[in-house]
């Protein structure tokens, strides 16, 4: 038997190797593209989850703003934010309604020295104001590493005041005490945890006290507001048939004020900023104002944020300063600066619906990672380069200036919009 033992020629081997290399190269390019896309989509999904969780916290606080706030201080004084070196470049005390250095915001009910707290306070970082953009003492994105303001950013600062804005169990609890003649009854809500527990610090409010509304009840001269227990003091007088509402404040520090406060702002931390974030972006924080010392405890909510803006829609009764009217024929006003408004202005006249109709929050954040194959300027939504609100076309942030050109084009930008009707101003 004759056997053909001739093998492959060199040319045949080279052709086979070239084909094999081309197949490997094509496969690797497809694999690299798929891997890149997988990472991009994973990061986008992670961003969306962050947005859902973080913004839900903000939405809840917006809806609960004003919960448990006294309208009349009844002679009580309190302190809020103190000087805080290095954390923010704006003046936290400008968001105070009480000392230290509280700004007196016109005539209001109660003691003019210790104004009743307002559900909302804000510092406005107006992009229309070139002075504001370049100032080192007005809102924007604070760079924790340099201690200065990130260039060309104009983010707002929002303070929300209520008893339940704090992130502790006691602040979520409430109850009431009512007089039945010669004795008082404290509602304990059965065996549940919704009512204050023994030794929780609490604030006591009389919903109606003669001509006053939501009058704070406290023991004159006492350092603490009071604590919850079997006996509540001050309590309704015998045969008064009054009812007082009990709001939890906390259980870890003697309160300095009969409410809690959280500040929302964007800051670039000195360390720990995610590497995937675009230049000059920051983190949206919820910062709880500690009762013990008036300083902040920060909780990060959303990464890679370049702008944070707040607007308030009021009825026609609000003073017109810093407001405009985009909603004919109702005469409703949109305000982005409420520093001149008293707590009573924000609530509106007694016996009528709240003057504050809606709070609108706009957040511009990066979605996903840097992608040099992507060009944001080609997207149909590229008008976000000069962001406008639903109410007016005033700009928020110019991405070209804030992030840098062409760097801003390599990121996907998303505009989050929250529209919330506060339900606890009455």
Secondary structure, DSSP 8 states (H G I E B T S, - for coil): ---------HHHHHHHHHHHHHHHHHHHHHHHHHHHHHHHHHHHHHHHHHHHHHHHHHHHHHHHTTTT--SB-TT---B-----TTT-SS-GGGG-SSBSS----SS-SS-SSS----SEEEE---TT-HHHHH-SSSSS-EETTTTEE-TT----EEEEEESTTSSSTGGG-EEEEEE-SSSEEE---TTSSSS--TT-EEEEEEEEETTEEEEEE--TT-SS--B-SSS-SS---TT---EEEEEEEESSS--SSSSEEEEEEEEE-SS---TTS-TT-EEEEEEEE-TTTS-EEEEEEEEEEEEEEEEEEE-TTS--TTEEEEETTTTEEEES--TT--HHHHH-STTS--SEEEEEEEEEEEES---TT--GGGSTTGGGGB---SS------BHHHHH-TTGGGGSEEEEEEEEE------
